[in-house]
Amino acid sequence: MNKSELIDAIAKHADISKAAAGRALDATVDAIRGSLKKGTMVTLVGFGSFYVGKRTARAGRNPRTGAAIKIAPAKVPKFRAGKALKDALN
């Protein structure tokens, strides 16, 4: 499912226009992004949690040349599925 299909599904289930569903989806994604940027965890009960993980610095290899390179530490977004979501899939 891509973004436009998700907007169509939201509009249909919530009985709102596609434009309103698109704005709602964009606002939700922006709110999650803003919270993660601040380092705050976002928990949607029954669905899951979005949080920021830390990746340590490490050594890597350039696949083309084989030369060793240093990979800087990074913050990465992560998602942990909630129990209700896991149960719905099984």
N, C-alpha and C positions, 0 to 999 in steps of 0.2 A: 504494500500500500504506500503510495506516495502522498505528498502534502495535499494535492488537489483532491485526491480520493478521500483523504481524511476529512477535509473541509466538507465535502459532499455528505459524508456519513454523519458528521456533527450536525449539519444543517437539517438533515432528515430526522435524526433521533431527537433533536431539541426543538424541532418545528420552528426554525428561524431561517432567515435568508442566508444565502451562501456568503454574502459580503459580511454579515454580522458574525457568522461562524469563522470566517477567515480572520477578522479582527480579534475575536476571542482566542483563537489558536495562537496568533502572533503575540498577543498580550501574555498568554500563559508561558510561551517559550521565552519571551523577554524577561518575565519575572523569575523563571527558573535560572536563566543565564545570569541575571543580576545577583541572585542569591549565591550562586556558586562562585561568582567573581569575588564576592565578599568573604567566601570561605564557609558560608552557612549551608547546612544540609537541608534539602527539601524532601519532606516525607508526605506521600499521598497514601493514606491508610488503605490497605487492601490492594494497592497497586504496586508500590515500591518506593525506594528512596534514591535520590540523586545526591551524590557527594563528590568532594574533590579528593583524589588520591595523589600521592607524591611518588614520582619516579626518580630514583637516585641517579647520580652521574655514573657513567659507565664507559668502558672502552668498546669500540666497534670496529668494523672493517668496511672500507669502501669496496662494494662488490665488483666494481669495474677494474680498479687498480690493485686491490688487495692491501692497500696501505691502511695502517692503523689510524683511527680517528677518535677524538674524545667527544662523547655525547653528553651535552649539558643536562643537569637535573631539570625536571619539568613537573608542572601540575597537570593532572589529567582528570577529565570528568569520568565518573563511574556511576553505575546503576546497579542496585541490588533489588531484585524482584521480591514483592511481598507474598505472604502465604496465600492469600486469596487468588492472586494471579497465578501462582504455581499450581494451586489446586484446580483452577479453571482449565489448565493445559493438560492435566493428567486425568 
